Amino acid sequence: MEAELKRFRIEVAESVLTDLHNRLEVTRYPEQIAGSGWDYGTELTYLMELCDYWKTSYDWRKHEAKLNEFDQYTTQIDGQELHFLHVRSRDQLATPLLILHGWPGSVVEFSKVIGPLADPVGYGADGQQPFHVVCPSLPGYAFSGPTTEPGWDTRRMAFAFAELMRKLGYEEFGVQGGDWGALIATQMGLEIPQPLLGIHLNMVIAGPPEGDDLSDLTEKELTALGDMANYEKVESGYAKIQGTKPQTLGYGLNDSPAGLAAWIVEKFRAWSDCEGQVERSFSRDELLTNIMVYWVTQTANSSARLYFETQKSGRFGLAGGRIEVPTGCAIFPKELVRAPRKWAEHQYKVVHWSEMERGGHFAAFEQPAMFVSDVRSFFSKLG
């Protein structure tokens, strides 16, 4: 018997919030070398200020209510609880669109773009393409709850989300993704291309064609490759840990809100277009609301397992052939991975390519207007 869709509301128990306050109150912070700033990781003074704000001023109930303005559901697919936002456009001919987050993000990342995508008229964009938006929490993340068995890699998630769209009655749909969402969208393009109208990526992973000696790359493209090499050298330690020993890390992240905040906020600072000042790109409330969905659901540990499962299955990069589904690429200048266009066209059927003036890894959260405009532009080309 097919699992039913159940209405869902976020309703965090008051006891969870009291426990959070108590843990923040007794946080035991480590020392820091004077003048070292963020060189060794999350800077002590900033984290203490953020956690003090979390304890004394942040209002979860306000943000919980805002998230509950979106229609939400849960269902069971492949033995796993799956939570998702489902915001239908008033236009019955709207394009169904599956939007997928990554780590350390969540559905909170898309809170600024769901309304404009579903209701362009209501957001002052009359005449623009509307979408029926489906925005799930990845298995193991937030309100989808922890995964309870091994094997939940990007391929398995790709099939689960295709099944979700089928259950919702969408025979054809588009997919948008960054970070893990981009890899899942790519797996869908490789393994389940039939229902896909197109895929839109704001992180494009692609390697060089065989025999490419890099001689025809532009200066900008060579700079992007240098940034990618620097990421691998100094920014990828988190992925090595989460890809090999996530359980060991999970004890600290699940027990200490300050530890969880330090682990996540450092990535928002390093991966956004903020010139080292994270609150130039995100408010404290935005940062903390995203952190909260990990804390209140106790899914920091299970979310990290996606690295382990995907590394074990060998699907961290690309394998299996060229993606023939029409693909749109939105390249933000501070994105971690910015493949040269020639490489992307070798891997994907690229029909749309945009290079943005600003923005980083969390595109929908950081630059929502640019994100929405590019998604509309790409899907309008597909007819």
C-alpha positions in Angstrom: 0.0 0.0 0.0 1.4 3.4 -1.0 2.3 5.6 1.9 0.0 8.6 2.3 0.9 12.3 2.4 0.4 13.8 5.9 0.1 17.4 6.7 3.0 18.7 8.8 3.6 21.7 11.0 6.9 22.5 12.8 6.0 22.5 16.5 9.2 22.3 18.6 8.5 21.4 22.3 9.1 24.2 24.8 11.3 21.7 26.7 13.7 21.6 23.7 14.1 25.4 23.8 14.6 25.4 27.5 17.3 22.7 27.2 19.0 24.8 24.4 19.0 27.9 26.6 20.5 25.9 29.5 23.3 24.4 27.3 24.2 27.8 25.9 24.3 29.2 29.4 27.0 26.7 30.5 29.0 26.5 27.3 32.7 25.9 27.9 34.6 27.8 25.2 38.1 26.9 24.2 41.0 29.5 24.3 42.2 31.2 21.1 45.7 32.5 20.1 45.6 36.3 20.4 45.2 38.0 17.0 44.6 34.8 15.0 41.1 35.8 13.9 39.6 33.0 11.8 42.9 31.5 10.8 42.4 28.4 12.9 38.6 28.2 12.3 35.6 29.9 13.8 36.7 33.0 15.7 36.1 32.9 19.4 34.7 36.4 20.0 32.3 36.2 17.0 31.0 32.8 18.2 30.5 34.0 21.8 28.6 37.1 20.5 26.4 34.9 18.2 25.6 32.4 21.0 24.8 35.2 23.4 22.4 36.6 20.9 21.0 33.1 20.4 20.4 32.8 24.1 19.1 36.3 24.9 17.5 37.7 21.7 16.8 35.1 19.1 13.0 34.2 18.8 12.6 30.7 17.4 8.8 30.9 17.6 8.8 33.9 15.2 10.8 31.9 12.6 8.9 28.7 13.3 5.7 30.6 12.4 7.2 32.0 9.2 8.3 28.5 8.1 4.8 27.2 8.9 3.3 29.7 6.4 4.5 27.2 3.7 2.3 24.1 3.1 4.3 21.2 4.5 3.9 17.4 4.3 5.6 14.2 5.2 5.5 10.8 3.5 7.3 7.5 3.5 9.5 6.7 0.5 11.9 3.7 0.4 11.5 3.2 4.1 12.5 6.7 5.0 10.5 9.6 6.4 10.5 12.5 3.9 9.5 16.1 4.8 8.8 18.6 2.1 7.3 22.0 1.4 4.8 22.0 -1.4 3.7 25.5 -2.6 1.4 25.3 -5.6 1.0 28.3 -7.9 -2.4 29.8 -8.5 -1.7 29.2 -12.2 -2.6 25.6 -12.8 -0.3 25.5 -15.9 2.7 26.4 -13.8 5.9 24.3 -14.2 6.5 21.8 -11.4 9.9 22.5 -9.9 11.9 20.4 -7.4 14.5 22.5 -5.5 17.2 20.7 -3.5 19.5 22.0 -0.8 22.8 20.7 0.4 25.0 20.7 3.6 25.1 22.7 5.8 21.9 24.2 4.4 18.2 23.3 4.7 14.8 24.3 3.3 15.5 27.6 5.2 17.8 28.5 2.3 14.9 28.7 0.0 12.5 30.7 2.2 13.1 33.9 0.2 12.6 32.4 -3.2 9.6 30.0 -2.9 7.1 32.9 -2.9 8.4 34.7 -5.9 8.8 31.4 -7.9 5.2 30.3 -7.1 3.5 33.6 -7.3 5.3 36.0 -9.6 2.3 38.3 -9.9 2.1 38.7 -6.1 5.7 39.6 -6.0 5.6 42.2 -8.7 6.7 40.1 -11.6 3.6 39.9 -13.7 4.1 37.9 -16.9 7.0 35.8 -15.5 6.8 32.0 -15.4 5.2 30.5 -12.3 6.2 27.3 -10.6 4.6 24.6 -8.4 7.5 24.4 -5.9 8.4 21.2 -4.1 11.2 21.7 -1.6 12.2 18.6 0.5 14.5 18.2 3.4 17.1 15.7 2.2 16.9 12.2 3.9 18.8 12.5 7.2 18.3 16.2 7.3 16.1 18.3 9.6 12.4 17.3 9.5 13.0 14.3 7.3 14.6 12.9 10.5 17.7 10.8 10.7 18.3 8.0 8.3 18.1 4.6 10.0 20.0 2.3 7.6 23.1 2.6 5.4 23.1 3.4 1.6 21.5 6.8 1.5 23.8 8.3 -1.2 23.0 10.8 -4.0 21.7 8.1 -6.3 19.2 6.7 -3.8 18.0 10.2 -3.0 17.6 10.9 -6.8 15.2 7.9 -7.1 13.4 8.9 -3.9 12.7 12.4 -5.1 11.6 11.2 -8.5 9.1 9.0 -6.6 8.0 11.9 -4.5 7.2 14.0 -7.6 5.3 11.0 -9.1 3.2 10.7 -5.9 2.4 14.4 -6.1 1.0 13.9 -9.6 3.8 15.6 -11.6 4.6 13.6 -14.7 7.2 16.1 -15.9 9.1 18.6 -13.8 12.3 20.6 -13.5 15.0 20.3 -10.9 17.2 23.0 -9.3 20.1 22.3 -7.0 23.3 23.5 -5.5 25.8 21.6 -3.4 24.4 18.1 -2.7 21.3 19.2 -4.6 23.4 19.7 -7.7 24.8 16.2 -7.4 21.4 14.7 -6.8 20.0 16.6 -9.8 22.9 15.3 -11.9 22.1 11.7 -10.8 18.5 12.3 -11.8 19.7 13.5 -15.2 21.9 10.3 -15.6 19.5 7.7 -14.2 16.0 9.1 -14.5 15.9 11.6 -17.4 12.4 10.8 -18.7 10.3 13.0 -16.5 12.9 15.9 -16.4 12.1 19.1 -18.3 15.5 20.4 -17.4 18.0 20.9 -14.5 19.3 24.2 -13.2 22.5 24.1 -11.2 24.3 26.8 -9.2 27.2 24.5 -8.5 28.5 22.8 -11.7 31.0 20.0 -11.3 32.7 18.9 -14.5 36.2 17.7 -15.4 38.2 18.4 -18.6 37.6 16.5 -21.8 40.2 13.8 -22.4 43.4 15.3 -23.7 42.5 18.9 -22.7 45.8 20.7 -21.8 44.1 23.8 -20.4 45.7 26.0 -23.0 42.5 27.6 -24.2 41.1 28.5 -20.8 40.6 32.2 -20.1 42.3 34.0 -17.2 39.0 34.0 -15.3 38.6 30.2 -15.8 42.2 29.6 -14.6 41.5 31.7 -11.5 38.5 29.6 -10.8 40.6 26.4 -11.0 43.1 28.0 -8.6 40.2 28.7 -6.2 39.1 25.1 -6.5 42.6 23.9 -5.7 42.8 26.2 -2.7 39.4 24.9 -1.5 40.7 21.4 -1.7 43.9 22.3 0.2 42.5 24.5 3.1 38.7 24.3 3.1 37.8 20.6 2.6 38.8 19.1 5.9 35.1 19.0 7.0 34.3 16.7 4.1 37.2 14.4 4.9 35.9 14.0 8.4 32.2 13.6 7.5 33.2 11.3 4.7 35.2 8.9 6.9 34.2 9.2 10.6 30.9 11.1 10.8 29.8 9.3 14.0 32.8 10.5 15.9 32.1 14.1 15.0 28.4 13.7 15.6 28.7 13.4 19.4 30.0 16.9 19.8 27.6 18.4 17.2 24.6 16.8 18.8 25.5 17.7 22.4 26.8 21.3 22.1 24.8 24.1 20.4 27.9 26.3 20.4 29.8 23.5 18.7 27.1 23.0 16.1 27.0 26.8 15.4 30.8 26.9 15.1 30.8 24.0 12.6 28.1 25.6 10.4 28.7 29.3 10.6 32.3 29.0 9.6 31.1 27.5 6.3 28.6 30.3 5.7 31.4 32.8 6.2 34.0 31.0 4.0 31.6 30.1 1.2 29.7 33.3 0.7 30.5 36.6 -1.0 30.9 38.5 2.3 34.6 39.6 2.3 35.1 37.8 5.6 32.1 39.4 7.4 29.4 36.8 7.4 26.7 39.1 8.4 27.1 41.1 5.2 25.5 38.2 3.5 23.2 36.8 6.2 21.5 38.2 9.3 22.1 36.5 12.6 18.5 35.4 12.6 19.0 33.7 9.2 22.1 32.0 10.3 20.5 30.8 13.6 17.3 29.6 12.0 19.2 27.3 9.6 21.3 26.1 12.6 18.1 25.6 14.6 16.6 23.1 12.2 19.6 20.9 12.7 19.6 21.4 16.5 15.9 20.8 17.2 15.7 17.7 15.0 19.1 16.3 16.2 20.2 15.6 12.6 23.7 17.0 12.5 25.0 13.5 12.8 22.8 11.9 10.1 23.2 14.8 7.7 27.0 14.3 7.8 26.5 10.6 6.8 25.6 11.7 3.3 29.4 12.3 2.8 30.3 8.9 4.0 27.6 7.1 2.0 28.4 8.9 -1.2 32.1 8.5 -0.9 31.6 4.8 -0.2 29.4 4.4 -3.3 31.9 6.3 -5.5 29.4 9.0 -6.6 31.1 12.0 -5.1 32.1 13.2 -8.6 30.5 12.4 -11.9 30.3 9.0 -13.5 28.0 7.3 -16.0 28.1 9.4 -19.1 27.0 12.8 -20.4 23.7 14.3 -19.1 21.5 14.9 -22.1 18.7 16.7 -20.1 18.7 20.5 -21.0 20.9 22.1 -18.3 21.1 25.7 -17.1 24.2 26.8 -15.2 24.3 29.9 -12.9 27.8 30.7 -11.9 28.2 32.8 -8.8 31.7 34.3 -8.3 32.3 32.9 -4.8 31.0 29.4 -5.5 33.4 26.7 -4.4 33.4 24.9 -7.7 33.3 26.9 -11.0 34.0 24.6 -13.9 35.0 26.2 -17.2 32.1 26.4 -19.6 33.9 24.0 -22.1 34.1 21.4 -19.4 30.5 21.8 -18.4 29.4 21.5 -22.0 31.3 18.3 -22.3 29.5 16.9 -19.3 26.0 18.4 -19.7 23.7 19.5 -22.5 24.1 23.2 -21.5 21.5 25.5 -23.1 21.8 28.3 -20.6 24.9 29.9 -19.0 24.9 32.9 -16.6 27.8 34.5 -14.8 26.6 36.5 -11.9 28.2 39.7 -10.6 28.1 38.7 -6.9 27.1 35.8 -4.6 28.5 32.6 -3.4 27.6 29.0 -2.5 24.2 29.6 -0.8 22.8 31.4 -3.9 19.0 31.3 -3.1 19.7 32.5 0.4 22.3 35.1 -0.4 21.1 36.5 -3.7 17.4 35.5 -4.0 16.5 38.0 -6.7 19.4 36.9 -9.0 18.5 33.3 -8.2 14.8 33.6 -9.1 15.5 35.6 -12.2 18.0 33.0 -13.5 15.7 30.0 -12.8 12.8 31.8 -14.6 15.1 32.6 -17.5 16.3 29.1 -17.9 13.0 27.3 -17.8 11.3 29.9 -20.0 13.7 28.8 -22.8 12.5 25.2 -22.6 9.0 26.0 -23.8 
